[in-house]
Amino acid sequence: MGTINQEEAAPDTLIVGAGLAGCLLAWRLRAAGQRVLVVGDSSKPCAASVAAGVINPVTGRWAVKSWQIDTLLPEAEHSYRTIEAELGIQIYHPIPLRRFCQNEADLKRIGRRSRNPRYADVLGKLSPAGEGPEALQDPCGSFEIHGAAYVDLPPLLAAMRADLVAAHCYREEYFDHHALQQGTGGLWQYKNVTAQQVVFCEGAAVTQNPFFPDLAMKPVKGETLAFSCPGLQLPHSIFHNGKWLLPYGENRFRIGATYDEDDLSETPTAAAKAALLEGLAKILKEVPELEIEQHLAGLRPSTVDARPIIGPHPQKKGLYLLNGLGSKGASLAPLMTRQFVDYLLHDHPLDPETDFARFFNANPD
């Protein structure tokens, strides 16, 4: 699968990683007329292959607007809709989201938020306790969040990789960092491939990349449960009460997610399963009989300052990083890849909040 011969092996850009960021970057560069080669091992789990792809405009304990969400949302919808039309798939699903208040202070906070003009586009009706769907616990009231969606990431990745294979732009293999050498004229040589530049989009696996030691990454493990439950009938909406519950229809659901900074394996754990089922019991008044279909685990490529890391290597010309999308890859990846392409091809400045240089410029020694 994805074998590249010598005649086809002259990309402008070699992209390492076939997750969401790598595939979207390849899509944008090809649309700009660039030759690309993506090297990735689809047998290895990546965050996007196990994530629910939820896009939530209002997040966190304090229910604040997600970082840059006013720009992220339209870019994400436009990008995913364009890909849907080009590849003949349906993966972008706008969906209502209802979040349940945890206590009276939470309810008052949301009341203040709803009166703030900055939140008029994302916060909807604030409902008193007991007015949520009958099956759900609702002791303190709830509120609507507008602009939410979920992206069906596994079929999106499968379709984008298949498109790359058809265009002879994909190599299915584990990337051997030690086989990457800088050649003459500033070009980079990887086995039989010579490229002008190399962009690493490896997610949490970048912690094993020898070109970027001591990177400011802070991977966080997350686990979810996909299950079927014929006895549970819920409206078409995401419900958030400590954990989130996503109904797919046809009696299929997903609950997530856990956060674990200590166990950085990609193996599902009994402890996380128990925590997720406990979270489900907190959401529902009664938990009907259910069948767990999948227990998924992955590593979020989070960073120490909760911002993406994008930009050139500080010493090695032609090497770049596009990483650190954390738990918000579905919303961040479209805008971050577009900004990176604008930087790479048109010399647009990178956002200081995401520019890789923020780390080494702050500590020049």
N, C-alpha and C positions, 0 to 999 in steps of 0.2 A: 504494500500500500504506500503510495506517495513516493516512489523511487524517482530520484532526480538524476538524469544523466549529465555528462559534462557540458553538452550544448545548452542545457537548460539551467545551468548552475552559475549564472552571473547576475544575481539580484543586486539592486541598489541597497536594499535593506534586508538583513537577516534578523528575524524576530524569534527570540527564544521564549517558548511558552505558548501553548495553544488553548489557554483559558479565555475568558471573556475579553480581557484587555488586549491580549495578543491577536485574537481573531478580529476584534473591532479595529485595531490599528492596521492590520493587513487590509481589511476592507476599505478603510479610508485612503491608505497609500495607493492601492490599486486604482481606486476611483480617481486619484490625482495623476495617474499615468506612470506610477513607480512600479518597478519590478521588485517583488518580495519573495522571500522563502521563509516559511514558518517551520520551525523544528519543535516538535512536541511529542510527548508520550501520553496518549489518551488513556492508557491503562492505569496511569497513576491518578489518584484523586486530586482534584483541584477544588478551590472554594466554590466556583461557579457550578461545578458538576453535582454538588450536593446541596446548594443553597436554594431557598424558596424564591429568591428573586424579588422580595417585597420592596416596594418603593413607598416610603412613608414620609410625608412632608413635615410631620410634627413628632419629635422623638425625645427620648430622655426622661429622666425623673421629673424635670421641671417643665416638660411639654413645650419645648421651644422649637422654632423653625429649624429644620436641618440646614447645615452649612451650605450656602449658595443654592438653596433649593429653588429659588425663583428663576435661576438660570438653568439649573440641572433638569427640571421637569420638562420644559418645552424641548430641550435638546434630546432628552431621552425618548420622548414620544416620537419626535420627528425621525430620529435614527432608527428606532425599532420598527416604525411603520414603513420606512423606506426599505429596510431589510426584508420585512414581510412581503412587500410587493415584488422585490427582486427575486426572492428565493421561493415564493409560493408557500409560505408557512404562516401560522398564526401563533404568535408567542407573547404579544403585549396585551394585557388584560386590565383595563381600568376597573376599579372595584371600590365600593364604599368601605370606609373603615370606621369602626366605633371603638372608642377607648373608654374604659371604665375607671372612674375615680377611685382612689384607694382609701381616702378619708375626707373629712370635711375641709381640711386645709387644701387638699388637692382640688376639691370642688370650687372653693373660693378663688384659687389661682386660675383655674380655667375660666371662671367668670370674668376675671380681669383681662385675661388673654383675649376673650371674645369681644371685648370692648376696644381692643387695640386695633387701629386701622391696618397695621402691618399684617394682621392675622385674618383679615376679612375674607381673603381668598382661600384660606385653608381650614378655618374652623367654622363648623356649622352649628346646628341646634344643640343646646345644652339641655339635657333631659334630667329631671329629678329621679331619685331612686325608684326602682320598680317599673320604669317605663321602657326598659330594654326588652329584647326578645324573651319570651316566657321561659325558655330552657336555660337561661343564663342567670347567674348570680349577679345582683345589682343593688348592693346595700347603700351605695353613696352617690349614685347617679352616673351619667355617661355623657359623652359628647361625640359629635360627628367630625371626621377629618376628611376634607375634600382633596382631590388630586392624587389619591393613593392608587396603586396598581401592583400587579405582580408580573414578572417576566418569566416565562417557562424556559429556563436556561438550558437544560439538557438537550431538548430538540433544537434550540437555537445553535448551540455549539456543534451538534451533529451536522446540521445543515451548512453552517459556515465552513466547517472542516471539509465536508464533501465538496463544496464549491472550490475550496483551495486545491484539493486533490485533482479535481477535474481540470483546473488551470495549471497543473504541474507546479504548484506553489507550496506544497506541503510535504514535509518529511516526517514520517512516523517513527520516532526513535528517542531514546534518552539522550539529552544533550551532554556531551562530554566537554566540560569547560577546559580541560587540559589540552584538548585538540584545537582550541582556538588560539591562533598566533597572529601577531601583527606582522604583515609582510611589507613589501616595498611600496613606496608612494602613499603610505598611511592606510593602505587597504588591509582588511582582515581576512584571514584564511581559516576556514573550518573544513577539514578533510578536503573534499574536491570542490568546495564552494569558496569563491572570493566575493566579498561584499564591501561596499563603501562604509557602511556603518552596521552596528549590531545593537539591537534594542532588547534588553532583558525584561520580559513580562512574566516572571516566574511565580508570582504570588509569594506565599510563605516559604517556598523552596529557595528563594533568593538568599536565605540565611546560610546555604551551602555553597554560594557562589564565591569563588576565590578572588574575583575581581572587585568585590564590594565587601571586604571584611568589616566587621564592627558597624554594619549598617544600623540605622536607628529604627529597626523593626521591633515589633512587640506582638508576635503571633498570638492569637486567641482561639482556642478550640471551641467549636460549636456543634451541637448535636440536635437533630430533629427526629420526629416520628411521623411517618405517613401511615394512615390507618383507614380502614373501612368501618362504618358504623350505621347499619340500616335503621337503627332506632333513634338516630339523632337527626332532627330536621331543623335547619337553620336558614335564615335569609341569606341571599348572596351578598356577603360582606366579610371583611376581616374583623375579628373581634380581639381586642387587646386588653388583657387583665392580668398583669404580671408577665404572662407568656402571651404569644399571639396564636390564634386559631384561624386557619384558612380553610374554608369549605370550597372544594373543587366542583361539587355537584356529583350526582349519581352515588351518593353515600360515601364519598371519599373526602378525607380531611388530612390536614397536616398541622402539627403543633411544634412550636419552637420558641426560642432556641435557648440552649444553655451557653454559658460563658465560663471558660476554664483557662486560666493563664498558666497553670502548673503542668497539667498533662498535655503535652504537645504531640502525642501520638495521633494517628488518624484512625484509631480503632474505636468503634462504639463501645460505651461502657454501661454496665448495669446501673451504676449510680446516676448517670444522666437519664437513663430510661425511667428510673423511679422518680426523678425530679420532674420530668416532663409529664408523667402520668399524674403526679401531685399537682402540677400546674393546671392540667386539664380538669381535675376535680375542683380546683378553685374557680375555674371559669364556669363550669356547669353546675346546676343544682343537683342533678343526678347523672352519673356516668353510665350510659347504657353499655351493654356488651359490645366489645369492639375487637377487631382483628388487626394486629400490627402487620403492615405489609412491608415496610422498610424502616430500618433504624440507620440513619445516616450521620456521618461525622466528617468534619473537615476543619482546616485551619484557616482562619481569617487572616489575611495579610495586613494586620494593623500596624500602626506606627506609634512612636512615643508621644507625638503631639496630635494624633488622630487626624492627620492630613496626609494626602497622597505624597509620594516622592517621585518627582519627574525631573529629568534633565540629564546633562552630560556628566561623564566621569570626570573628576577634578584633575586627573593627570593623563589619562589614556584617551587621546582624541579618537573619535569614532565610536566610542562605547557610550550607551545611554541606558537610563533606567526609567521604567514606567511601572510603578508599583504602589503598594500601600493603600489600596482601596478599601481595606477593612471589611466591615459588615455591610457596606453600602455600595458594593460593586455594580449592581444593576442600575442604580441612579447615577453613579459617578463615572463609569467607564465611557459612556458616549461623549460627555463634555471633556474629560481628561484626554481622550485620544484625539479629539478634534484640536484641542489647544496644543497638544504635542506636535501634531502634523503641521499646524500653523507655525510653530517654532522651527521645526526641522526644515520645512520647505520654503518658508517665507520670512524667516528671522523675526517673527513676532516674539515679544518678550514673554517669558513664563510668569505665571502668577507667583509673586513672592511667597505666598502661603504654601505653595506646592513645590516650588523650585528646590531641587536637591541642594543647591548652593547655600540654602539657609543653615545647613548644619556645618559645613566646613568653612563658610565665610565667618560664622560666629566664633570659630575657634581656629584661627589661621595656623597655629602651631601644631 
